[in-house]
Amino acid sequence: MKIKKLKNKSFEELKKTLAAARAKLKSLRFERALGGKIKDNQEMKKTKKEIARVLTLINL
């Protein structure tokens, strides 16, 4: 999600987005650890960046 869209969200919505992104990253890591193939190799990288964006906005 782009930073412009995140800026329009409330604090509670940002917290929900953060929780969802962390859960997604956890499942991707778990899937990779089991030896499964991830459909999109860049998905973990994108998810980590989304988490960083949300945390940046929360800490402002």
Rosetta constraint file for C-alpha pairs under 8 A:
AtomPair CA 1 CA 5 HARMONIC 6.86 0.50
AtomPair CA 1 CA 6 HARMONIC 7.12 0.50
AtomPair CA 1 CA 50 HARMONIC 6.50 0.50
AtomPair CA 2 CA 6 HARMONIC 6.52 0.50
AtomPair CA 3 CA 7 HARMONIC 6.11 0.50
AtomPair CA 3 CA 53 HARMONIC 6.77 0.50
AtomPair CA 4 CA 8 HARMONIC 6.92 0.50
AtomPair CA 5 CA 9 HARMONIC 7.10 0.50
AtomPair CA 6 CA 14 HARMONIC 7.28 0.50
AtomPair CA 6 CA 54 HARMONIC 7.19 0.50
AtomPair CA 6 CA 57 HARMONIC 7.92 0.50
AtomPair CA 7 CA 57 HARMONIC 7.25 0.50
AtomPair CA 9 CA 13 HARMONIC 5.83 0.50
AtomPair CA 9 CA 14 HARMONIC 6.30 0.50
AtomPair CA 10 CA 14 HARMONIC 6.22 0.50
AtomPair CA 11 CA 15 HARMONIC 6.31 0.50
AtomPair CA 11 CA 58 HARMONIC 6.99 0.50
AtomPair CA 12 CA 16 HARMONIC 6.35 0.50
AtomPair CA 13 CA 17 HARMONIC 6.13 0.50
AtomPair CA 14 CA 18 HARMONIC 6.05 0.50
AtomPair CA 14 CA 54 HARMONIC 6.39 0.50
AtomPair CA 14 CA 58 HARMONIC 7.27 0.50
AtomPair CA 15 CA 19 HARMONIC 6.20 0.50
AtomPair CA 16 CA 20 HARMONIC 6.19 0.50
AtomPair CA 17 CA 21 HARMONIC 6.12 0.50
AtomPair CA 17 CA 54 HARMONIC 7.63 0.50
AtomPair CA 18 CA 22 HARMONIC 6.12 0.50
AtomPair CA 18 CA 51 HARMONIC 6.00 0.50
AtomPair CA 18 CA 54 HARMONIC 6.32 0.50
AtomPair CA 18 CA 55 HARMONIC 7.62 0.50
AtomPair CA 19 CA 23 HARMONIC 6.16 0.50
AtomPair CA 20 CA 24 HARMONIC 6.16 0.50
AtomPair CA 21 CA 25 HARMONIC 6.18 0.50
AtomPair CA 21 CA 47 HARMONIC 6.22 0.50
AtomPair CA 21 CA 48 HARMONIC 7.99 0.50
AtomPair CA 21 CA 50 HARMONIC 7.19 0.50
AtomPair CA 21 CA 51 HARMONIC 6.28 0.50
AtomPair CA 22 CA 26 HARMONIC 6.11 0.50
AtomPair CA 22 CA 47 HARMONIC 7.90 0.50
AtomPair CA 22 CA 51 HARMONIC 7.10 0.50
AtomPair CA 23 CA 27 HARMONIC 6.25 0.50
AtomPair CA 24 CA 28 HARMONIC 6.21 0.50
AtomPair CA 24 CA 47 HARMONIC 7.50 0.50
AtomPair CA 25 CA 29 HARMONIC 6.13 0.50
AtomPair CA 25 CA 44 HARMONIC 6.31 0.50
AtomPair CA 25 CA 47 HARMONIC 6.30 0.50
AtomPair CA 25 CA 48 HARMONIC 7.35 0.50
AtomPair CA 26 CA 30 HARMONIC 6.12 0.50
AtomPair CA 27 CA 31 HARMONIC 6.03 0.50
AtomPair CA 28 CA 32 HARMONIC 6.15 0.50
AtomPair CA 28 CA 38 HARMONIC 7.26 0.50
AtomPair CA 28 CA 44 HARMONIC 6.81 0.50
AtomPair CA 29 CA 33 HARMONIC 6.05 0.50
AtomPair CA 29 CA 44 HARMONIC 7.98 0.50
AtomPair CA 30 CA 34 HARMONIC 6.32 0.50
AtomPair CA 31 CA 35 HARMONIC 6.82 0.50
AtomPair CA 31 CA 36 HARMONIC 5.56 0.50
AtomPair CA 31 CA 37 HARMONIC 7.35 0.50
AtomPair CA 31 CA 38 HARMONIC 7.20 0.50
AtomPair CA 32 CA 36 HARMONIC 5.32 0.50
AtomPair CA 32 CA 37 HARMONIC 6.35 0.50
AtomPair CA 32 CA 38 HARMONIC 6.61 0.50
AtomPair CA 42 CA 46 HARMONIC 6.19 0.50
AtomPair CA 43 CA 47 HARMONIC 6.09 0.50
AtomPair CA 44 CA 48 HARMONIC 6.17 0.50
AtomPair CA 45 CA 49 HARMONIC 6.30 0.50
AtomPair CA 46 CA 50 HARMONIC 6.23 0.50
AtomPair CA 47 CA 51 HARMONIC 6.26 0.50
AtomPair CA 48 CA 52 HARMONIC 6.29 0.50
AtomPair CA 49 CA 53 HARMONIC 6.21 0.50
AtomPair CA 50 CA 54 HARMONIC 6.26 0.50
AtomPair CA 51 CA 55 HARMONIC 6.14 0.50
AtomPair CA 52 CA 56 HARMONIC 6.08 0.50
AtomPair CA 53 CA 57 HARMONIC 6.41 0.50
AtomPair CA 54 CA 58 HARMONIC 6.19 0.50
AtomPair CA 55 CA 59 HARMONIC 6.11 0.50
AtomPair CA 56 CA 60 HARMONIC 6.39 0.50
